[in-house]
Amino acid sequence: VIPAAWLLLPKVDAPDRKTLLIQSEVEPVELWIARVPKDKVDLVVMPEYAYTRAPASALASPHSPASLAKVVSAPVVFGAVEGEYGSADFFNVAAVVDSNGELLGTFPKQRPVPLMADGRPGQRRQVFPVEQGILGVAVCYDFDGPEVAAWLARHDATVFVDLTFDAMEWGHIQHVNHEQILRLRAVENDRWIVRCASSGRSEVIDPHGVPSHEGIEIGQRGYATLPFGNRNSFALGGQLHFLGPACAAATLLFVLLRLVRFVQRRSRTPAKRQAVTPGEIPAP
């Protein structure tokens, strides 16, 4: 039954927009901004922590996201921080500038990675309406679970934008696993996802969870221009995200009740008496 549900997914229309993705972990992102083609696109995305300083500081640099936005006439989404990077009070954010290079706002990471210096949890959310669609922006671990993606879809995001930092030293399997998770979010919410990672794979995922054939592979550095689309459909899968925690809680409660009943039955069962043959002294 579950595989047959694939037939119920709505048809994916041909993508009608283009995004420029810049993947870099070692080299400063400004070097790639100077190198990328200045052709017209609809969206530019850079990785999480593309800058470890404030968005205003990043926009003031010579080869900045603002200058790139003006040249390609498109919004630019890039990783930055609010506060002092590495301190106890900083926020890991995705910054969004419009095609004129003006800062539209930031989206703070809602789910910092546990046990890592990844900033404080964000306390605000928003989507970013631009000419090219309504951007539902989130940062890395935010998309590992379904709740943030469902919120973005519920607030009219027509395309998801994911900024990710996956250090190469974390290994190939981690990169592949993180890449696969995004495909679930695409199917659940019937949305295109534009994913830009620090060390791969940067790609576009269609609403059926199928990744783009072209992309920037794991371990590579560079840029790619890929097609994407917008969707404004209602997706039931994303809105049922609460079922996961609910089923986990119900399963735990069921196991605990069964354990209690097992202990109660054991306590009511009389101990078996040891069989004694005639003339034999029973053991104490």
C-alpha positions as a LaTeX table, in Angstrom:
\begin{tabular}{lrrr}
\hline
Residue & $x$ (\AA) & $y$ (\AA) & $z$ (\AA) \\
\hline
Val1 & 0.00 & 0.00 & 0.00 \\
Ile2 & 2.75 & 2.47 & 0.97 \\
Pro3 & 4.71 & 2.15 & $-2.31$ \\
Ala4 & 1.42 & 2.45 & $-4.23$ \\
Ala5 & 0.88 & 5.87 & $-2.60$ \\
Trp6 & 3.63 & 7.14 & $-4.90$ \\
Leu7 & 1.00 & 7.11 & $-7.66$ \\
Leu8 & $-1.02$ & 9.70 & $-5.73$ \\
Leu9 & 1.73 & 12.33 & $-5.82$ \\
Pro10 & 0.84 & 15.29 & $-8.06$ \\
Lys11 & 2.71 & 15.71 & $-11.31$ \\
Val12 & 5.92 & 17.77 & $-11.21$ \\
Asp13 & 5.89 & 20.56 & $-13.77$ \\
Ala14 & 9.06 & 21.44 & $-15.63$ \\
Pro15 & 11.21 & 23.88 & $-13.60$ \\
Asp16 & 11.08 & 27.44 & $-14.91$ \\
Arg17 & 13.73 & 29.18 & $-12.79$ \\
Lys18 & 17.49 & 28.92 & $-12.26$ \\
Thr19 & 19.59 & 29.02 & $-9.12$ \\
Leu20 & 23.31 & 29.58 & $-8.77$ \\
Leu21 & 24.88 & 27.51 & $-5.97$ \\
Ile22 & 28.33 & 28.25 & $-4.56$ \\
Gln23 & 30.02 & 25.42 & $-2.62$ \\
Ser24 & 33.14 & 26.19 & $-0.61$ \\
Glu25 & 34.46 & 25.16 & 2.78 \\
Val26 & 38.15 & 26.06 & 2.74 \\
Glu27 & 38.42 & 29.06 & 0.47 \\
Pro28 & 36.67 & 32.33 & 1.41 \\
Val29 & 33.38 & 32.65 & $-0.42$ \\
Glu30 & 34.42 & 36.08 & $-1.76$ \\
Leu31 & 36.90 & 34.35 & $-4.08$ \\
Trp32 & 34.07 & 32.43 & $-5.69$ \\
Ile33 & 31.85 & 35.50 & $-5.93$ \\
Ala34 & 34.55 & 37.09 & $-8.07$ \\
Arg35 & 34.73 & 33.99 & $-10.32$ \\
Val36 & 31.13 & 32.96 & $-10.89$ \\
Pro37 & 29.44 & 33.84 & $-14.19$ \\
Lys38 & 27.41 & 37.01 & $-14.03$ \\
Asp39 & 24.52 & 35.66 & $-16.11$ \\
Lys40 & 20.94 & 36.36 & $-15.09$ \\
Val41 & 19.55 & 33.84 & $-12.59$ \\
Asp42 & 16.60 & 33.80 & $-10.20$ \\
Leu43 & 18.34 & 32.91 & $-6.95$ \\
Val44 & 21.85 & 32.59 & $-5.52$ \\
Val45 & 22.58 & 30.43 & $-2.47$ \\
Met46 & 25.76 & 30.07 & $-0.41$ \\
Pro47 & 26.42 & 27.61 & 2.45 \\
Glu48 & 25.78 & 27.87 & 6.16 \\
Tyr49 & 28.66 & 29.77 & 7.83 \\
Ala50 & 29.70 & 31.24 & 4.47 \\
Tyr51 & 30.57 & 34.18 & 6.73 \\
Thr52 & 31.35 & 33.92 & 10.43 \\
Arg53 & 30.51 & 37.56 & 10.96 \\
Ala54 & 27.41 & 39.74 & 10.88 \\
Pro55 & 25.40 & 40.08 & 7.65 \\
Ala56 & 26.06 & 43.84 & 7.53 \\
Ser57 & 29.80 & 43.22 & 7.65 \\
Ala58 & 29.56 & 40.62 & 4.89 \\
Leu59 & 27.57 & 42.99 & 2.68 \\
Ala60 & 30.23 & 45.68 & 3.08 \\
Ser61 & 33.06 & 43.58 & 1.60 \\
Pro62 & 34.27 & 44.32 & $-1.98$ \\
His63 & 33.00 & 41.05 & $-3.48$ \\
Ser64 & 29.88 & 40.78 & $-1.36$ \\
Pro65 & 26.51 & 39.03 & $-1.68$ \\
Ala66 & 25.01 & 42.48 & $-2.27$ \\
Ser67 & 27.25 & 43.18 & $-5.26$ \\
Leu68 & 26.50 & 39.74 & $-6.69$ \\
Ala69 & 22.74 & 40.26 & $-6.23$ \\
Lys70 & 22.89 & 43.47 & $-8.28$ \\
Val71 & 24.92 & 41.88 & $-11.07$ \\
Val72 & 22.70 & 38.80 & $-11.53$ \\
Ser73 & 19.46 & 40.65 & $-10.63$ \\
Ala74 & 18.42 & 38.02 & $-8.11$ \\
Pro75 & 18.07 & 37.51 & $-4.35$ \\
Val76 & 21.05 & 36.00 & $-2.54$ \\
Val77 & 20.83 & 33.77 & 0.54 \\
Phe78 & 24.01 & 33.22 & 2.56 \\
Gly79 & 25.12 & 31.95 & 5.95 \\
Ala80 & 26.28 & 34.44 & 8.59 \\
Val81 & 26.13 & 34.97 & 12.37 \\
Glu82 & 24.58 & 37.49 & 14.71 \\
Gly83 & 26.72 & 38.18 & 17.74 \\
Glu84 & 30.28 & 37.04 & 18.32 \\
Tyr85 & 30.92 & 33.74 & 16.57 \\
Gly86 & 31.84 & 31.01 & 19.05 \\
Ser87 & 30.46 & 32.86 & 22.07 \\
Ala88 & 27.61 & 31.58 & 24.22 \\
Asp89 & 25.15 & 34.10 & 22.80 \\
Phe90 & 25.59 & 34.10 & 19.03 \\
Phe91 & 22.98 & 33.03 & 16.47 \\
Asn92 & 23.67 & 31.02 & 13.34 \\
Val93 & 21.55 & 32.69 & 10.63 \\
Ala94 & 20.65 & 32.61 & 6.98 \\
Ala95 & 20.64 & 36.14 & 5.59 \\
Val96 & 18.52 & 37.13 & 2.59 \\
Val97 & 19.17 & 40.12 & 0.33 \\
Asp98 & 16.95 & 41.19 & $-2.57$ \\
Ser99 & 18.01 & 41.79 & $-6.16$ \\
Asn100 & 19.05 & 45.35 & $-5.21$ \\
Gly101 & 21.42 & 44.09 & $-2.53$ \\
Glu102 & 19.20 & 45.24 & 0.35 \\
Leu103 & 18.99 & 43.01 & 3.42 \\
Leu104 & 15.45 & 41.62 & 3.73 \\
Gly105 & 16.10 & 39.85 & 7.01 \\
Thr106 & 17.61 & 36.80 & 8.65 \\
Phe107 & 16.34 & 33.38 & 9.68 \\
Pro108 & 18.08 & 32.09 & 12.83 \\
Lys109 & 18.75 & 28.37 & 13.02 \\
Gln110 & 15.91 & 26.82 & 15.02 \\
Arg111 & 17.65 & 23.54 & 15.84 \\
Pro112 & 21.36 & 24.00 & 16.61 \\
Val113 & 23.27 & 20.73 & 16.44 \\
Pro114 & 23.44 & 19.22 & 19.96 \\
Leu115 & 26.83 & 19.12 & 21.70 \\
Met116 & 28.36 & 21.55 & 19.20 \\
Ala117 & 29.10 & 25.28 & 19.32 \\
Asp118 & 26.30 & 26.03 & 16.87 \\
Gly119 & 24.66 & 29.08 & 18.42 \\
Arg120 & 21.47 & 29.61 & 20.39 \\
Pro121 & 18.11 & 28.27 & 19.16 \\
Gly122 & 16.25 & 30.82 & 17.05 \\
Gln123 & 13.08 & 32.25 & 18.55 \\
Arg124 & 11.58 & 33.80 & 15.39 \\
Arg125 & 10.60 & 32.59 & 11.95 \\
Gln126 & 9.56 & 34.16 & 8.67 \\
Val127 & 9.31 & 33.52 & 4.96 \\
Phe128 & 10.70 & 35.87 & 2.33 \\
Pro129 & 8.40 & 36.95 & $-0.52$ \\
Val130 & 10.44 & 37.99 & $-3.56$ \\
Glu131 & 9.67 & 38.32 & $-7.23$ \\
Gln132 & 10.98 & 34.81 & $-7.87$ \\
Gly133 & 8.67 & 33.15 & $-5.30$ \\
Ile134 & 8.22 & 32.91 & $-1.54$ \\
Leu135 & 11.45 & 31.61 & $-0.05$ \\
Gly136 & 11.17 & 29.22 & 2.88 \\
Val137 & 14.70 & 29.46 & 4.24 \\
Ala138 & 16.12 & 27.25 & 7.01 \\
Val139 & 19.57 & 26.20 & 8.16 \\
Cys140 & 21.00 & 22.67 & 8.02 \\
Tyr141 & 19.72 & 20.68 & 11.02 \\
Asp142 & 16.38 & 22.52 & 10.82 \\
Phe143 & 15.42 & 20.25 & 7.92 \\
Asp144 & 16.56 & 17.01 & 9.59 \\
Gly145 & 13.13 & 16.83 & 11.24 \\
Pro146 & 9.78 & 17.65 & 9.62 \\
Glu147 & 8.46 & 20.42 & 11.89 \\
Val148 & 10.28 & 23.49 & 10.54 \\
Ala149 & 9.66 & 22.50 & 6.92 \\
Ala150 & 5.95 & 22.02 & 7.67 \\
Trp151 & 5.81 & 25.49 & 9.26 \\
Leu152 & 7.37 & 27.06 & 6.16 \\
Ala153 & 4.89 & 25.33 & 3.85 \\
Arg154 & 2.00 & 26.31 & 6.10 \\
His155 & 3.11 & 29.95 & 5.83 \\
Asp156 & 3.01 & 29.88 & 2.03 \\
Ala157 & 6.65 & 29.17 & 1.13 \\
Thr158 & 6.72 & 28.07 & $-2.52$ \\
Val159 & 10.33 & 26.82 & $-2.51$ \\
Phe160 & 12.60 & 25.67 & 0.32 \\
Val161 & 16.17 & 26.93 & 0.58 \\
Asp162 & 18.57 & 24.90 & 2.71 \\
Leu163 & 21.99 & 26.17 & 3.81 \\
Thr164 & 24.22 & 23.43 & 5.21 \\
Phe165 & 27.68 & 23.10 & 6.73 \\
Asp166 & 29.00 & 19.54 & 6.60 \\
Ala167 & 32.73 & 19.44 & 7.30 \\
Met168 & 34.60 & 17.02 & 5.05 \\
Glu169 & 36.30 & 15.48 & 8.08 \\
Trp170 & 32.91 & 14.17 & 9.22 \\
Gly171 & 33.11 & 11.49 & 6.55 \\
His172 & 31.36 & 10.44 & 3.35 \\
Ile173 & 28.52 & 8.50 & 4.99 \\
Gln174 & 27.46 & 11.52 & 7.05 \\
His175 & 27.26 & 13.62 & 3.91 \\
Val176 & 25.16 & 11.05 & 2.06 \\
Asn177 & 22.83 & 10.57 & 5.03 \\
His178 & 22.24 & 14.31 & 5.35 \\
Glu179 & 21.59 & 14.53 & 1.63 \\
Gln180 & 18.98 & 11.74 & 1.76 \\
Ile181 & 17.03 & 13.37 & 4.60 \\
Leu182 & 16.24 & 16.41 & 2.44 \\
Arg183 & 14.44 & 14.19 & $-0.04$ \\
Leu184 & 11.92 & 13.27 & 2.64 \\
Arg185 & 11.17 & 16.94 & 3.31 \\
Ala186 & 10.58 & 17.53 & $-0.41$ \\
Val187 & 8.05 & 14.69 & $-0.69$ \\
Glu188 & 6.29 & 15.48 & 2.61 \\
Asn189 & 5.69 & 19.10 & 1.64 \\
Asp190 & 5.43 & 18.85 & $-2.17$ \\
Arg191 & 8.11 & 21.50 & $-2.57$ \\
Trp192 & 11.29 & 22.04 & $-4.54$ \\
Ile193 & 14.37 & 22.29 & $-2.32$ \\
Val194 & 17.46 & 24.26 & $-3.25$ \\
Arg195 & 20.31 & 22.86 & $-1.15$ \\
Cys196 & 23.72 & 24.49 & $-0.86$ \\
Ala197 & 26.30 & 22.69 & 1.29 \\
Ser198 & 29.82 & 23.64 & 2.30 \\
Ser199 & 31.36 & 20.43 & 0.97 \\
Gly200 & 28.53 & 18.70 & $-0.87$ \\
Arg201 & 26.35 & 17.63 & $-2.28$ \\
Ser202 & 24.85 & 20.94 & $-3.43$ \\
Glu203 & 21.83 & 20.22 & $-5.60$ \\
Val204 & 18.17 & 20.86 & $-6.34$ \\
Ile205 & 15.56 & 18.30 & $-5.21$ \\
Asp206 & 12.18 & 18.12 & $-6.93$ \\
Pro207 & 8.84 & 17.59 & $-5.09$ \\
His208 & 9.07 & 13.83 & $-5.69$ \\
Gly209 & 12.38 & 13.73 & $-3.81$ \\
Val210 & 14.47 & 13.24 & $-6.96$ \\
Pro211 & 17.82 & 15.11 & $-6.85$ \\
Ser212 & 19.13 & 17.00 & $-9.84$ \\
His213 & 21.39 & 15.00 & $-12.12$ \\
Glu214 & 23.91 & 17.81 & $-12.08$ \\
Gly215 & 25.24 & 19.33 & $-8.87$ \\
Ile216 & 28.43 & 19.93 & $-6.93$ \\
Glu217 & 29.62 & 16.60 & $-5.61$ \\
Ile218 & 30.88 & 15.78 & $-2.11$ \\
Gly219 & 34.39 & 17.12 & $-1.59$ \\
Gln220 & 34.35 & 19.42 & $-4.60$ \\
Arg221 & 34.49 & 23.22 & $-4.64$ \\
Gly222 & 32.91 & 25.48 & $-7.18$ \\
Tyr223 & 29.55 & 26.59 & $-8.48$ \\
Ala224 & 26.66 & 25.26 & $-10.53$ \\
Thr225 & 23.54 & 26.71 & $-12.14$ \\
Leu226 & 20.53 & 24.42 & $-11.78$ \\
Pro227 & 16.79 & 24.66 & $-12.57$ \\
Phe228 & 14.09 & 24.77 & $-9.90$ \\
Gly229 & 10.41 & 25.60 & $-9.60$ \\
Asn230 & 7.76 & 26.91 & $-7.22$ \\
Arg231 & 4.77 & 25.09 & $-5.71$ \\
Asn232 & 1.89 & 26.40 & $-3.59$ \\
Ser233 & $-0.03$ & 23.17 & $-3.06$ \\
Phe234 & $-1.31$ & 21.97 & 0.31 \\
Ala235 & 0.75 & 18.98 & 1.41 \\
Leu236 & $-0.85$ & 16.77 & 4.04 \\
Gly237 & 2.36 & 14.85 & 4.75 \\
Gly238 & 4.20 & 17.83 & 6.20 \\
Gln239 & 1.28 & 18.88 & 8.36 \\
Leu240 & 1.14 & 15.43 & 10.00 \\
His241 & 4.64 & 15.83 & 11.42 \\
Phe242 & 3.27 & 15.53 & 14.98 \\
Leu243 & 2.47 & 11.86 & 14.39 \\
Gly244 & 6.12 & 10.86 & 14.75 \\
Pro245 & 6.54 & 12.09 & 18.35 \\
Ala246 & 3.00 & 10.93 & 19.18 \\
Cys247 & 3.69 & 7.38 & 17.96 \\
Ala248 & 7.01 & 7.30 & 19.82 \\
Ala249 & 5.28 & 8.37 & 23.06 \\
Ala250 & 2.51 & 5.81 & 22.54 \\
Thr251 & 5.05 & 3.05 & 21.92 \\
Leu252 & 6.94 & 3.95 & 25.09 \\
Leu253 & 3.72 & 3.96 & 27.10 \\
Phe254 & 2.73 & 0.56 & 25.67 \\
Val255 & 6.12 & $-0.96$ & 26.57 \\
Leu256 & 5.93 & 0.44 & 30.11 \\
Leu257 & 2.41 & $-0.93$ & 30.65 \\
Arg258 & 3.45 & $-4.34$ & 29.40 \\
Leu259 & 6.45 & $-4.29$ & 31.73 \\
Val260 & 4.27 & $-3.35$ & 34.71 \\
Arg261 & 1.82 & $-6.17$ & 33.94 \\
Phe262 & 4.68 & $-8.64$ & 33.59 \\
Val263 & 6.11 & $-7.66$ & 36.98 \\
Gln264 & 2.66 & $-7.90$ & 38.59 \\
Arg265 & 2.09 & $-11.41$ & 37.21 \\
Arg266 & 5.48 & $-12.53$ & 38.47 \\
Ser267 & 4.75 & $-11.18$ & 41.94 \\
Arg268 & 1.42 & $-13.06$ & 42.14 \\
Thr269 & 2.82 & $-16.41$ & 40.93 \\
Pro270 & 3.72 & $-18.68$ & 43.94 \\
Ala271 & 7.24 & $-20.04$ & 43.99 \\
Lys272 & 7.50 & $-23.67$ & 42.95 \\
Arg273 & 8.20 & $-26.04$ & 45.80 \\
Gln274 & 11.18 & $-28.32$ & 45.46 \\
Ala275 & 10.21 & $-31.94$ & 44.96 \\
Val276 & 11.34 & $-34.22$ & 47.85 \\
Thr277 & 11.66 & $-37.96$ & 47.59 \\
Pro278 & 10.56 & $-40.15$ & 50.60 \\
Gly279 & 13.19 & $-40.31$ & 53.33 \\
Glu280 & 15.16 & $-37.37$ & 51.88 \\
Ile281 & 15.83 & $-34.23$ & 53.90 \\
Pro282 & 14.71 & $-31.19$ & 51.88 \\
Ala283 & 17.27 & $-28.49$ & 51.20 \\
Pro284 & 16.82 & $-25.34$ & 53.27 \\
\hline
\end{tabular}
